[in-house]
Amino acid sequence: MENVKDDSFDIGIAHYKARDLFSKESEKKVVAAIEKAELNTSGEIRVHIEKKCIKDVLDRATEVFENLKIHKTKLRNGILFYLAVEDRKFAILGDAGINKLVPSNFWDGIKEEMKKYFLDGEFVQGLEIGICMAGEKLKEYFPYEEGDQNELSNQISFG
């Protein structure tokens, strides 16, 4: 995938099952954050949670990005928040349409803010904040337009 920017880091968390971290209420909070963020931008946001990362985190996140068809949006303005819980890895991937417009450090502030919450085991809040920050930052490059259609599901996918 061309021009994919990413950020990954060790979030230093204990052993959990990916699905166990997110009750139905927690899932609703993350989906609500995606819906709110997408009111600011025509960008599309997906979240994928896995227990283990079976390869390099950026390679796996890229694979998930493609499997979820995030690269199929009209403006190539999709984002993936990827979290491998047990292996303590996290990545943010933005598609080519985003990456040709934004500075190289575009994801740094989001990554650092989310990491603070993840280190305290506050995964839902970390995702909510990161997602909202992404929506806010993206509105400069991809503002929400009247009649914008939701091209991708807002539901969390689990691996």
C-alpha positions in Angstrom: 0.0 0.0 0.0 1.6 3.2 -1.1 2.1 6.2 1.2 0.9 4.6 4.3 1.9 6.5 7.5 1.9 4.7 10.7 2.8 4.8 14.3 3.4 1.8 16.5 4.6 1.4 20.0 4.6 -1.0 22.9 1.6 -0.1 25.1 2.9 -2.1 28.1 -0.3 -3.9 29.1 -1.0 -7.2 30.8 -2.4 -10.3 29.3 -6.1 -10.0 28.2 -8.3 -11.5 25.6 -9.3 -9.0 23.0 -13.0 -9.5 23.2 -12.9 -9.5 27.1 -11.7 -5.9 27.1 -14.8 -4.6 25.5 -18.2 -5.2 27.0 -21.2 -4.3 24.9 -21.3 -0.9 26.6 -17.6 -0.4 25.9 -18.1 -1.2 22.2 -21.0 1.3 22.1 -18.7 4.0 23.5 -16.0 3.4 20.8 -18.6 3.2 18.0 -20.2 6.5 19.4 -16.7 8.1 19.2 -16.3 7.0 15.6 -19.7 8.4 14.7 -18.9 11.7 16.5 -15.5 12.0 14.8 -17.0 11.3 11.4 -19.3 14.3 11.9 -16.2 16.5 11.6 -14.7 14.8 8.5 -15.5 12.9 5.4 -12.7 10.5 6.6 -13.6 7.0 7.6 -12.4 5.4 10.8 -12.1 1.7 11.7 -10.9 0.0 14.9 -9.6 -3.6 14.9 -8.7 -5.4 18.1 -6.8 -8.7 18.4 -5.3 -10.7 21.2 -2.0 -11.4 19.4 -0.1 -9.9 16.6 1.1 -12.8 14.5 3.7 -10.8 12.6 5.3 -7.4 12.6 2.6 -5.0 13.9 2.8 -2.7 10.9 2.6 -5.6 8.5 -0.4 -7.1 10.4 -2.1 -3.7 10.6 -1.6 -3.2 6.8 -3.1 -6.7 6.2 -6.1 -5.8 8.4 -6.4 -2.4 6.6 -6.7 -4.2 3.3 -9.0 -7.0 4.6 -11.4 -4.3 6.0 -11.2 -2.6 2.6 -10.3 0.7 4.2 -8.3 1.6 1.0 -11.5 1.4 -1.0 -12.9 4.8 0.1 -13.7 7.3 -2.6 -11.1 9.9 -1.4 -8.7 7.3 0.0 -9.2 8.9 3.4 -9.6 5.9 5.7 -7.9 5.3 9.1 -7.3 2.1 11.0 -6.6 2.0 14.7 -5.1 -1.4 15.3 -4.5 -2.9 18.8 -2.9 -6.3 19.5 -3.7 -6.6 23.2 -1.7 -9.5 24.5 1.3 -8.6 22.5 1.0 -4.9 23.6 1.2 -3.4 20.1 -0.7 -0.5 18.6 -0.6 1.1 15.1 -2.4 4.0 13.4 -2.6 3.7 9.6 -3.8 6.4 7.3 -4.6 5.8 3.6 -2.8 7.4 0.7 -5.3 10.3 0.2 -4.6 11.4 3.8 -0.9 10.9 3.7 -0.2 12.9 0.6 -1.7 16.0 2.3 -0.7 15.8 5.9 2.8 16.4 7.6 4.9 13.4 8.4 4.3 13.8 12.1 0.5 14.0 11.7 -0.3 11.0 14.0 2.3 11.7 16.7 0.1 13.7 19.1 -2.8 11.2 18.8 -0.4 8.3 19.4 1.1 9.9 22.5 -2.3 10.8 24.0 -3.7 7.3 23.4 -0.5 5.7 24.9 -1.1 7.6 28.2 -4.5 5.9 28.6 -3.3 2.5 27.4 -0.5 2.4 29.9 -3.1 2.8 32.7 -5.3 0.0 31.1 -7.9 2.5 30.0 -8.3 1.1 26.5 -11.8 2.4 25.7 -11.0 5.9 26.9 -7.7 5.9 24.9 -9.5 4.8 21.8 -12.3 7.4 22.3 -9.8 10.2 22.7 -7.6 9.1 19.7 -10.6 8.7 17.5 -12.0 12.1 18.4 -8.6 13.7 17.9 -8.3 12.1 14.4 -11.7 13.4 13.4 -10.8 16.9 14.6 -7.4 16.9 12.8 -8.8 15.5 9.6 -11.5 18.1 9.2 -8.9 20.5 8.0 -8.0 18.2 5.1 -11.2 16.3 4.6 -14.1 18.4 6.0 -17.5 16.9 6.5 -19.7 17.6 3.5 -23.5 17.6 3.5 -24.8 14.3 2.2 -21.5 12.5 3.1 -22.1 8.8 3.0 -20.6 6.4 5.5 -18.5 4.2 3.3 -17.2 1.8 6.0 -18.8 0.1 9.1 -18.3 1.9 12.4 -18.3 -1.4 14.3 -15.2 -2.7 16.0 -13.8 -5.7 14.3 -12.1 -8.4 16.4 -9.4 -10.9 15.2 
